[in-house]
């Protein structure tokens, strides 16, 4: 093989427009097909063996405490620390605490303040 023919093999060549478009569309169709079959599962059961101590602990905790549902509400605005807003927030927190399916409600108006003292600590409402 001569040097000229070797350089011809290594020289970059352009594809025709139809071939290039066909390749691009084919790659996208294949990627879309594979993406439709993709399953995203970030559950610990996927990563931890069934008989591992961590998996056993997880199952025992779920048996004892099946629901770990939380509801978090964030408020924003210029007057969120005004007396009227905090009073309304306190009323909402009290009504939520009275609901039979609600265990605890934490809010700025209902949370405890824990402070150290000389002989221990004190727990007071904020």
C-alpha positions as CSV (number, residue, x, y, z in Angstrom):
1,X,0.0,0.0,0.0
2,X,1.5,3.3,-1.0
3,X,1.7,6.4,1.2
4,X,-0.8,8.3,-1.0
5,X,-3.5,5.6,-0.6
6,X,-2.9,5.5,3.1
7,X,-3.4,9.3,3.4
8,X,-6.6,8.9,1.4
9,X,-7.9,6.4,4.0
10,X,-7.1,8.7,6.9
11,X,-8.4,11.9,5.2
12,X,-11.7,13.0,6.7
13,X,-14.7,12.7,4.4
14,X,-18.0,14.4,4.6
15,X,-21.2,12.4,4.5
16,X,-24.0,13.3,2.1
17,X,-26.8,15.3,3.6
18,X,-29.3,12.3,3.4
19,X,-26.9,9.9,5.1
20,X,-26.1,12.4,7.8
21,X,-29.8,13.1,8.5
22,X,-30.6,9.4,8.5
23,X,-27.9,8.7,11.0
24,X,-29.0,11.6,13.3
25,X,-32.7,10.6,13.1
26,X,-31.8,6.9,13.7
27,X,-29.7,7.7,16.8
28,X,-32.5,9.9,18.2
29,X,-35.2,7.3,17.6
30,X,-33.1,4.6,19.2
31,X,-32.4,6.9,22.2
32,X,-36.1,7.8,22.5
33,X,-37.0,4.1,22.5
34,X,-34.4,3.3,25.2
35,X,-35.6,6.3,27.2
36,X,-39.2,5.1,27.2
37,X,-38.0,1.8,28.7
38,X,-35.9,3.5,31.4
39,X,-37.0,2.9,34.9
40,X,-35.8,5.3,37.6
41,X,-36.0,3.7,41.0
42,X,-34.0,5.2,43.8
43,X,-35.5,3.0,46.5
44,X,-33.1,1.4,49.0
45,X,-34.4,-2.1,48.2
46,X,-32.7,-1.8,44.8
47,X,-29.2,-1.2,46.2
48,X,-29.3,-3.1,49.5
49,X,-29.5,-7.0,49.5
50,X,-32.7,-8.3,51.0
51,X,-31.0,-10.0,53.9
52,X,-28.7,-7.2,54.8
53,X,-29.0,-5.7,58.3
54,X,-29.9,-2.3,56.9
55,X,-32.7,-3.8,54.9
56,X,-34.0,-5.7,57.9
57,X,-33.9,-2.6,60.0
58,X,-35.8,-0.7,57.3
59,X,-38.5,-3.3,57.2
60,X,-38.9,-3.4,61.0
61,X,-39.1,0.4,61.1
62,X,-41.7,0.5,58.3
63,X,-43.7,-2.2,60.2
64,X,-43.7,0.0,63.3
65,X,-44.0,3.4,61.6
66,X,-45.6,2.9,58.1
67,X,-46.2,6.5,57.2
68,X,-43.5,9.1,57.3
69,X,-45.5,11.7,55.5
70,X,-44.8,15.4,56.2
71,X,-46.4,18.6,55.0
72,X,-44.1,21.6,54.9
73,X,-45.5,25.0,54.1
74,X,-43.2,28.0,53.3
75,X,-44.5,31.5,53.4
76,X,-42.9,34.6,51.9
77,X,-43.7,38.3,51.8
78,X,-42.9,41.6,53.3
79,X,-44.9,41.2,56.5
80,X,-44.5,37.6,57.6
81,X,-43.4,38.7,61.0
82,X,-46.3,41.0,61.6
83,X,-48.6,40.4,64.5
84,X,-51.6,39.7,62.3
85,X,-49.7,37.1,60.2
86,X,-48.3,35.4,63.2
87,X,-51.7,35.3,64.9
88,X,-53.3,33.8,61.8
89,X,-50.4,31.3,61.5
90,X,-50.9,30.3,65.2
91,X,-54.7,29.7,64.6
92,X,-53.9,27.5,61.6
93,X,-51.4,25.5,63.6
94,X,-53.9,25.0,66.4
95,X,-56.6,23.8,64.0
96,X,-54.1,21.4,62.3
97,X,-53.2,20.0,65.8
98,X,-56.8,19.2,66.5
99,X,-57.1,17.0,63.4
100,X,-57.2,13.3,64.3
101,X,-54.7,12.3,61.6
102,X,-52.1,14.9,62.6
103,X,-49.6,13.9,65.2
104,X,-47.5,17.1,65.6
105,X,-47.4,20.6,64.2
106,X,-44.3,22.7,64.3
107,X,-44.5,26.4,63.5
108,X,-42.8,29.5,64.7
109,X,-45.6,30.1,67.2
110,X,-45.8,26.6,68.6
111,X,-42.2,25.4,68.8
112,X,-40.3,25.1,72.0
113,X,-37.2,27.1,72.9
114,X,-34.6,25.1,74.8
115,X,-32.0,27.1,76.6
116,X,-29.2,26.1,79.0
117,X,-29.2,27.2,82.6
118,X,-26.6,26.9,85.4
119,X,-28.1,23.6,86.6
120,X,-29.5,22.1,83.4
121,X,-31.8,23.5,80.8
122,X,-35.3,25.0,80.4
123,X,-37.9,24.3,77.8
124,X,-40.3,27.3,77.1
125,X,-42.6,28.3,74.3
126,X,-40.9,30.7,71.9
